[in-house]
Amino acid sequence: MRRLLIASPLIWLISPLRQAVEASMFTHMVLQLPLLVFAGVFAGRRMSGPMTARIAAFDALGLSSALMVIVTSFAWMIPSALDLALLSPAVNLLKFVSLWASGFLLGTALRRLTLGIETFLLGNIGWMLATAGLLYMDATTRLCVNYLFDEQRAAGIGLMAMAVLLGIRLMVRWHASGTRTSAHAGSAPVAE
């Protein structure tokens, strides 16, 4: 499964499949864009050796990688960026490369992320997803020229669902961190 996910950017380059996924705003934003990032994450997690040491040298706590994912995700939530990706092969290639590369850097940084930076990352992306989702759902006009109004609303619902899932993931992470901290504190020897 992971190998398939890592290879997914190549799968999306197959014209009939890419066109089928990009024909719907929902599958374009809620399926293809996140899978490109996850493909990069899984590829980055498999990376080891001197290359990861060089990346870690400028990305000590994973903050640079987190910022790149946030900025890249923000850019591809803009309606005109989606339209340009559909109209220009060069912009579409930029979409693939930028999302995969940001995921790759994040994948190399996962071991170094602190809980605070992970909260910053997931909180910002969740907030962007929720904001974009509400915008797409509540807009009274089409925001993307290439997609119908109903598709825009469905994409908004999908983005809202993704925001909720990220919020749940963040709460689980905080709960697990609190459980580990209290277990560690409970096992500490008592000074007499």
Secondary structure, DSSP 8 states (H G I E B T S, - for coil): -HHHHHHHHHHHTSHHHHHHHHTSHHHIIIIIHHHHHHHHHHHHHH--SHHHHHHHHH-TTSHHHHHHHHHHHHHHTSHHHHHHHHH-HHHHHHHHHHHHHHHHHHHHHGGG--HHHHHHHHHHHHHHHHHHHHHHHH-SS-SSTTS-HHHHHHHHHHHHHHHHHHHHHHHHHHHHHHHHHHHHHHTS----
